[in-house]
Amino acid sequence: MRRLRNWPLGVVVVAAVLTIAFFLAMSGLLGYHAHTDEVADDYAGLVGPMVITRAGSARPDGTPIDVDRELFVQLTVSDEIASPYLARNMDRFTTDPASVDPANEEFGESNLMHTVNGYVFGNQPLSSMTVKRYQRVRWYLMGMGTEVDLHTPHWHGNTVVALGMRTDVVSLLPASMMIADMVPDDVGTWLFHCHVNDHITAGMLTRYRVRP
C-alpha cells in the first residue's frame, strides 16, 4: 500500500463524508483507527477492519467469491474511563454524576469492559452471528488494547482453518488480525469466547448459531 500524494491530513467533521482511495498490492485483512487521540479514539470505537479481496476473486459487491458468509469479531478490554464519552456516560447513566469519582480504583475496574464486538456476557444479538450448516464462513478476527489484551478466541461446536492448520482456538495480540475459515457441520447455538481465564469470568464471550 502506498500513500497518496497531497494526502489531506486533518479532521473529518461530524456528518462529513471523506472518500479515500488506496492502491494495494496485496489482499487480506487490515485495520483502521482514528489518529486524533489514538488511545481515546480506540476506546470510543473508532476502529475496524478492512477486507482486501484479490482482483478477479470478488463479486460485484466486493465480497470474496469463495465465501458464503462473513463474520467480523473484535476482542478488546475497553477502558471506558479513557473514552472521550466518559462525562456524557456519567451524566446519562448515573443518578448523581457529581458524586462519581473517576479516579476511584473500584470505579475504574468496573469500567474495564471485556468485550466481543462491544458486548459482554453473551448479550450480542444472535442474529448477527448466525450461519447455515455447510456454508463457507469466513471469520475476520481483530484484537486491540493494552498488554492485558492477549486473547485466544475459541469456538465451541465447530472448527476453523487458520494459518493452514485446523483448530478451534487462535491467538491475538493488540492490533493484530487473523482470518479463519469454517464450514460448520454441527447445528446449534454455540459458545465463542476468549480462553484466557479471567477474561471468561469478566464476560468476554458471545454466541454463534448454526442453522440447518
Disulfide bonds with the S-S distance in Angstrom:
none
